[in-house]
Amino acid sequence: MKLLTLAGLVSIAAATNNTAVNDTTSAANSTTTTTTVLTRTMVDVQGKSGKFTIYDERSGKGSGIQVTMDALRELDAEGNAVGASGSTKHSINTFAAQDFTIADAEDVLMGDENLTAVKVSFSSPISTIGRIRVDTYALGQSGKLGPPGETWEMSAGDLKWNIELSEWNWCGCSKGKDTEEGAFVDLDISVKGLGDAETKGDSNKSLALGGGVTLELSNQVFSDGSWV
């Protein structure tokens, strides 16, 4: 597998003001960025663990949501974990000790409508079998974004995020007399809001997280050049 990308959207219900902002602060274990126009959506990334918090600057970090990558497992075609016993591990039981490299914030244009956004990316190797990267995009204006046939209505201050797995070396691992073959990757992610999550409507891909924050998810992935 050369490239696999998953996407999601966090919508933060926050009032706007008339201040245009584009600043970034960095430290050893965190970075914070804001959108470019009208809103003050902040993304705080922990360099150790890759956990990130999204919040409105005026309401404080306690008002936002926290996204945590909990574990990663490579599975065979029957859904069994593989590569757990050899010298090269194909699973991570916790990201707590994982070191992430945080890239500088950059202004980008997104989608067919060329929506303005501030992008912050952070990445880490997964043992010696591949890499994981998270791209966050704090939107500076309203418009539509999303996978084919599944676009979301975006507002200034919303945050879109992608999780990318790349440079993957699948397990062809010996276990006794047998050979384990990797076919899938499971990534456990938890999203913590201000209240209990509730589904919106009949879809389990749209969740209310409390405090006016909603989470939109996609079941599509971009794999080696194609959406599936």
Phi, psi and chi 1 to 4 in degrees:
 res  aa     phi    psi   chi1   chi2   chi3   chi4
   1 MET       -  124.1  179.0  176.6   65.4      -
   2 LYS   -87.2  -39.5  -63.7  179.2 -178.5  178.0
   3 LEU  -156.8  131.6  175.6   67.6      -      -
   4 LEU  -138.6  125.5  174.7   69.0      -      -
   5 THR  -126.8  133.6  -55.9      -      -      -
   6 LEU  -115.2  150.2  -52.9   90.1      -      -
   7 ALA  -129.3  152.2      -      -      -      -
   8 GLY  -154.0  167.0      -      -      -      -
   9 LEU  -137.5  133.6  163.8   70.2      -      -
  10 VAL  -112.9  124.0  174.9      -      -      -
  11 SER  -106.8  119.6  179.3      -      -      -
  12 ILE  -104.7  115.9  -61.9  178.3      -      -
  13 ALA   -79.0   94.1      -      -      -      -
  14 ALA  -136.1  144.9      -      -      -      -
  15 ALA   -69.5  155.5      -      -      -      -
  16 THR  -105.7  160.4   59.9      -      -      -
  17 ASN  -125.5 -169.4   60.1   21.9      -      -
  18 ASN  -105.5   24.4  -66.4  -41.3      -      -
  19 THR  -102.5  127.1  -55.8      -      -      -
  20 ALA   -89.9  127.6      -      -      -      -
  21 VAL  -131.9  142.1 -175.3      -      -      -
  22 ASN  -156.9   76.2 -178.0   12.1      -      -
  23 ASP  -127.9  157.1   57.1   14.6      -      -
  24 THR  -138.3  136.6  -57.2      -      -      -
  25 THR  -121.8  142.5   59.4      -      -      -
  26 SER  -129.9  149.4  -60.5      -      -      -
  27 ALA  -144.7 -177.9      -      -      -      -
  28 ALA   -61.8  -37.4      -      -      -      -
  29 ASN  -119.7    7.6  -69.5  -40.8      -      -
  30 SER  -157.3  159.6   66.2      -      -      -
  31 THR  -145.3  150.5 -174.4      -      -      -
  32 THR  -133.5  136.8  -57.7      -      -      -
  33 THR  -135.5  162.9 -174.3      -      -      -
  34 THR  -127.4  169.2   70.5      -      -      -
  35 THR   -74.9  171.7   56.4      -      -      -
  36 THR   -90.5  -25.2   52.3      -      -      -
  37 VAL  -138.4  139.1  -66.5      -      -      -
  38 LEU    66.6  -26.8  -65.5 -178.2      -      -
  39 THR  -120.0  167.6   62.6      -      -      -
  40 ARG  -128.4   56.1  -71.0 -178.2  177.4  -90.0
  41 THR   -76.8  127.2  -62.4      -      -      -
  42 MET  -111.5  144.5  -49.2  -66.8  -76.6      -
  43 VAL  -123.6  115.5 -177.9      -      -      -
  44 ASP  -110.3  116.3 -173.4   79.7      -      -
  45 VAL  -108.5  133.0 -177.7      -      -      -
  46 GLN   -92.1  118.9  -65.5 -175.0   20.7      -
  47 GLY   -62.0  -29.2      -      -      -      -
  48 LYS   -96.1  116.9 -178.0   76.5   74.2  173.0
  49 SER    98.8  -24.5   83.5      -      -      -
  50 GLY    74.6    9.4      -      -      -      -
  51 LYS   -68.2  139.2 -177.9 -176.6  -58.9 -177.8
  52 PHE  -136.5  147.6   63.3  101.1      -      -
  53 THR  -117.1  135.1  -55.6      -      -      -
  54 ILE  -115.2  127.9  -50.5  156.9      -      -
  55 TYR  -158.2  163.6   63.0   99.0      -      -
  56 ASP   -84.5  124.1 -173.5  -46.1      -      -
  57 GLU   -54.6  -37.4 -178.2 -173.0   32.2      -
  58 ARG   -72.4  -22.2  -69.1  158.2  -65.3  179.6
  59 SER   -96.3  -15.1  -59.1      -      -      -
  60 GLY    91.1  161.5      -      -      -      -
  61 LYS   -62.2  -30.5 -168.7 -177.4  -64.0 -173.7
  62 GLY   -66.5  -12.7      -      -      -      -
  63 SER   -91.0   -5.5   68.6      -      -      -
  64 GLY   -98.9 -163.9      -      -      -      -
  65 ILE  -119.9  156.2   70.6  165.7      -      -
  66 GLN  -120.0  129.4 -170.8  173.6   80.5      -
  67 VAL  -110.3  124.5  179.9      -      -      -
  68 THR  -126.2  130.3  -55.5      -      -      -
  69 MET   -88.1  116.7  -73.5  169.9  -73.5      -
  70 ASP   -92.4  -44.6  -67.1  -45.4      -      -
  71 ALA  -160.7  160.0      -      -      -      -
  72 LEU  -138.9  133.9 -179.3  146.5      -      -
  73 ARG  -136.1  137.0  -66.9  173.1  -61.9  -82.2
  74 GLU   -92.6  135.2 -169.5  172.1  -44.7      -
  75 LEU  -122.0  155.0  -50.0  175.6      -      -
  76 ASP   -86.5 -176.3   63.8   16.0      -      -
  77 ALA   -64.0  -21.7      -      -      -      -
  78 GLU   -93.0   -0.3  -75.1   72.5   43.8      -
  79 GLY    90.0   13.5      -      -      -      -
  80 ASN   -91.9  140.6  -57.1  -53.6      -      -
  81 ALA   -65.2  139.4      -      -      -      -
  82 VAL  -126.3  163.2  -63.4      -      -      -
  83 GLY    67.5   29.7      -      -      -      -
  84 ALA   -91.9  -18.3      -      -      -      -
  85 SER  -108.8  -13.2   58.4      -      -      -
  86 GLY   -81.5 -179.3      -      -      -      -
  87 SER   -70.7  -29.7   57.5      -      -      -
  88 THR  -100.3  112.2  -60.0      -      -      -
  89 LYS   -82.5  137.7  -56.1  -59.4 -178.1 -174.4
  90 HIS  -109.7   20.6  -73.6 -107.0      -      -
  91 SER  -144.4  150.3  -63.0      -      -      -
  92 ILE  -125.3  116.5  -66.5  179.3      -      -
  93 ASN   -77.3  -22.3  -66.2  -37.2      -      -
  94 THR  -154.7  144.5  175.1      -      -      -
  95 PHE   -93.8    5.6  -81.6   81.1      -      -
  96 ALA   -57.0  -36.4      -      -      -      -
  97 ALA  -100.3    7.8      -      -      -      -
  98 GLN   -79.0  129.2 -161.3   77.6   10.4      -
  99 ASP   -90.4  126.0  -72.8  -41.2      -      -
 100 PHE  -109.5  139.2  -79.6   77.0      -      -
 101 THR   -94.2  126.7  -60.5      -      -      -
 102 ILE  -103.5  121.5  -55.7  169.6      -      -
 103 ALA   -80.5  159.3      -      -      -      -
 104 ASP   -65.3  147.9  -67.8  -23.6      -      -
 105 ALA   -67.1  145.6      -      -      -      -
 106 GLU  -141.8  146.7   58.7  177.2  -45.9      -
 107 ASP   -80.0  132.6  -67.5  -34.4      -      -
 108 VAL  -136.3  164.7  -62.8      -      -      -
 109 LEU  -112.7  140.0  -62.5  176.4      -      -
 110 MET  -127.3  142.2  -60.2 -173.3   65.9      -
 111 GLY    71.0 -177.7      -      -      -      -
 112 ASP   -66.2  -22.9  -64.9  -23.4      -      -
 113 GLU   -93.2    2.0  -60.5  179.0    8.7      -
 114 ASN    52.5   52.9  -73.7  -30.4      -      -
 115 LEU   -72.2  136.6  -56.4 -177.6      -      -
 116 THR   -75.2  143.8   58.5      -      -      -
 117 ALA  -158.1  159.3      -      -      -      -
 118 VAL  -107.2  124.8  174.5      -      -      -
 119 LYS  -104.8  130.9  174.7 -176.1  176.6 -177.7
 120 VAL  -126.6  126.3  171.3      -      -      -
 121 SER  -117.6  148.6  -60.1      -      -      -
 122 PHE  -144.2  142.5   47.9  103.6      -      -
 123 SER  -143.8  163.2   60.7      -      -      -
 124 SER  -157.7  146.0  177.1      -      -      -
 125 PRO   -72.0  148.1   25.7  -33.0      -      -
 126 ILE  -105.1   99.7  -58.5  -64.2      -      -
 127 SER    49.3 -129.2 -178.8      -      -      -
 128 THR  -115.8   18.5   58.5      -      -      -
 129 ILE  -102.3  -10.1   65.7  170.3      -      -
 130 GLY   169.2 -165.0      -      -      -      -
 131 ARG  -136.5  152.2  -65.2 -169.3   63.4   82.5
 132 ILE  -121.7  137.5 -174.3  169.5      -      -
 133 ARG  -136.8  139.2 -171.3  179.5   81.0 -170.2
 134 VAL  -115.5  125.0  179.9      -      -      -
 135 ASP  -107.8  126.0  -63.4  -32.1      -      -
 136 THR  -113.5  139.6   65.3      -      -      -
 137 TYR  -128.1  109.5  -58.3   90.0      -      -
 138 ALA   -88.2  114.2      -      -      -      -
 139 LEU   -75.2  139.2  -89.9  -67.4      -      -
 140 GLY  -102.1   -5.7      -      -      -      -
 141 GLN  -156.3  166.1   63.9 -174.5  108.4      -
 142 SER   -82.1  155.5  -60.2      -      -      -
 143 GLY   162.7 -163.4      -      -      -      -
 144 LYS  -118.1  136.7  -66.4 -178.4  178.9 -179.7
 145 LEU  -144.3  160.3  -77.5  175.8      -      -
 146 GLY   141.8  173.5      -      -      -      -
 147 PRO   -66.4  166.6  -18.3   31.7      -      -
 148 PRO   -57.0  129.8  -24.7   33.2      -      -
 149 GLY    73.7    7.0      -      -      -      -
 150 GLU  -143.8   49.5 -162.7  177.3    8.6      -
 151 THR   -78.8  149.7   54.5      -      -      -
 152 TRP  -110.8  145.7  -60.5  -55.3      -      -
 153 GLU   -79.8  113.7  -68.2  -73.0  -13.5      -
 154 MET   -99.4  148.8  -49.5  -74.5  -69.2      -
 155 SER  -122.1  155.9  -61.7      -      -      -
 156 ALA   -57.4  129.8      -      -      -      -
 157 GLY   101.8  -16.3      -      -      -      -
 158 ASP   -68.9  158.9  -73.7   -8.9      -      -
 159 LEU  -127.9  122.6 -175.2  123.3      -      -
 160 LYS  -100.4  141.4 -176.7 -179.9 -175.6  -64.7
 161 TRP  -136.6  144.8   47.8  -88.4      -      -
 162 ASN  -121.5  143.5  -61.2  -24.6      -      -
 163 ILE  -116.6  125.3  -61.7  176.2      -      -
 164 GLU  -119.6  131.6  175.5 -174.3  -67.3      -
 165 LEU  -109.9  132.7  -58.3  176.8      -      -
 166 SER  -146.4  169.3   62.4      -      -      -
 167 GLU    53.6   39.1  -57.0  172.5   26.8      -
 168 TRP   -83.6  130.7 -152.5  -97.2      -      -
 169 ASN  -108.5  105.3  -64.0  -55.6      -      -
 170 TRP   -67.9  150.4  -68.9  100.4      -      -
 171 CYS   -67.2  128.8 -178.7      -      -      -
 172 GLY  -132.5   56.8      -      -      -      -
 173 CYS   -92.1  141.2  -43.7      -      -      -
 174 SER   -82.8  134.1  -62.9      -      -      -
 175 LYS  -136.5   96.6 -173.8  176.5 -177.6 -178.9
 176 GLY    66.4 -125.7      -      -      -      -
 177 LYS   -90.3   -4.5  -63.7 -179.2  180.0 -179.5
 178 ASP  -100.4  162.4  -61.3  -36.6      -      -
 179 THR  -119.6  124.6  -61.1      -      -      -
 180 GLU   -88.9  133.7  -62.1  178.3  -37.6      -
 181 GLU  -119.2  122.5  -63.1  -74.5  -13.2      -
 182 GLY   -77.4  141.6      -      -      -      -
 183 ALA  -133.1  -29.7      -      -      -      -
 184 PHE  -135.8  164.3  -53.4  103.3      -      -
 185 VAL  -126.6  126.9  176.5      -      -      -
 186 ASP  -100.3  128.2 -102.4    3.4      -      -
 187 LEU  -121.8  117.0  178.0   61.8      -      -
 188 ASP   -87.9  123.8  -64.9  -17.1      -      -
 189 ILE  -128.2  133.7  -56.2  171.2      -      -
 190 SER  -114.8  141.2   60.1      -      -      -
 191 VAL  -123.8  118.9 -179.1      -      -      -
 192 LYS  -111.5  121.8 -177.8  179.7  179.3 -178.1
 193 GLY  -108.7 -160.2      -      -      -      -
 194 LEU   -82.6  -17.1  -65.1  178.9      -      -
 195 GLY  -143.5 -173.0      -      -      -      -
 196 ASP   -70.4  139.2  -65.7  -27.7      -      -
 197 ALA   -70.8  138.0      -      -      -      -
 198 GLU  -131.8  135.9  -62.4 -179.2   -3.8      -
 199 THR   -69.8  147.8   57.6      -      -      -
 200 LYS  -105.3  117.1  -61.5  175.8   61.9  179.7
 201 GLY    71.8 -146.9      -      -      -      -
 202 ASP   -94.2   -1.0  -62.7  -32.7      -      -
 203 SER   -99.1  136.6  173.8      -      -      -
 204 ASN   -88.3    8.4   59.8    4.4      -      -
 205 LYS   -97.3   -3.7  -63.1 -173.7  -64.2 -178.7
 206 SER  -124.7  118.5 -178.1      -      -      -
 207 LEU  -128.3  140.3  -57.9  170.0      -      -
 208 ALA   -94.8  127.4      -      -      -      -
 209 LEU  -106.3    3.6  -57.7  179.0      -      -
 210 GLY    93.1  153.5      -      -      -      -
 211 GLY    68.5   21.3      -      -      -      -
 212 GLY    80.9    9.0      -      -      -      -
 213 VAL   -98.0  132.0  177.7      -      -      -
 214 THR  -120.7  153.9   60.9      -      -      -
 215 LEU  -123.8  125.6  172.9   66.0      -      -
 216 GLU  -113.1  131.3  -55.4  -74.2  -12.5      -
 217 LEU  -120.9  157.6  -61.7  171.7      -      -
 218 SER  -120.5  144.5  172.8      -      -      -
 219 ASN   -98.5   11.5   56.9    7.3      -      -
 220 GLN   -94.3  148.7  -62.0 -171.9   61.0      -
 221 VAL  -130.9  150.9  -64.4      -      -      -
 222 PHE  -100.4  108.9 -170.4   77.6      -      -
 223 SER  -122.1  116.2  179.2      -      -      -
 224 ASP    49.2   44.9  -68.2  -17.7      -      -
 225 GLY    97.4   -1.1      -      -      -      -
 226 SER  -137.4  146.2  -58.8      -      -      -
 227 TRP   -82.6  131.9  -75.2   99.8      -      -
 228 VAL  -133.6      -  -66.9      -      -      -
